Amino acid sequence: MDEASRSPTVTLADDALLGLLLPFWQLVIAAVVLVVVVLSVVRLARRGPSRMGTALLVTAAAIIALAVVGVLLS
C-alpha cells in the first residue's frame, strides 16, 4: 500500500471535535464583547453629553476608516 491511500483518522476526529466546539466559542466571545460594549456605553453615558458626542464622532470615524480599508483591500 502506498502512503496516499491511508487516511489519518486522528486528524478527522480532531477536526470533528473542533467543528462541534467552534460555534460555542464564537458565542462565548460574542457574549464577552457584548458585555464590554454595554458597560462602556453605560459608563460613557454617565459622564455627560459632551463626552458622549465626542465618543460618537470617534466611533463614526473608526467605522468609516474600517470601511475604506475594507474597500481598498478587496
N, C-alpha and C positions, 0 to 999 in steps of 0.2 A: 504494500500500500504506500502511496506517496503522501507527502505532507499536506497537500491541498485537500485531500478527501476527508481528513479528520476535522471534526467540528469541536471547538472549545466550549464545553458545556458550562464551565465555571464562569466564563465571561457572559454567556447568555443569562445565567441565573443572576449575576450581579446587575446586569442591565435591567432585568425584570424587577428586581427589588428596588433599584433606583427609580425606575419608572413609576412604581407604586408610591414611593415616598416623595417624589418631586412635587406633586400638587399640594401636599401637606406643608412642605417647607415654603412654597410660594404663599400659602395662606398665612403662615406664621409671620413671614417678612412683611406682607401687606398689612397685617394687623398691627405690627410694631410701628410701621411707618404712619399708619392712620392715627395711632395714639399720640405719637410725637407731633404730628401736624396739628391735631386738635389742641393739645396742651400749649403749643407755641402760639396758636391763634388766640386762645383764651388769655394767655399772658400778655400778648401784644394788645389785645382789646382793652385790658385793664390799664395800660399805660396812657391811653388817651388817643384822641382823633389825629393829632399831628403825627404821632409815630405810626399810626395805622395807615395814613396816607402815604408816608414815606415807604413803608413796607409794601404797599400795593404797587407803587411805582417801581421799586426794586424787583418785585416779583414779575411784573409785566415785562420789564427789560430782560430779565433772565429767560422768560418764556420766548420772547421774540428772538433773543440770541440763539437759544437752542433750536428754534425752528429754522433760522437762517443757516446754522451749521448743518442741520439735517438735510436741508435742500442742497447745499453746496456739496456735501459728501455723497449724495445719492446720484 
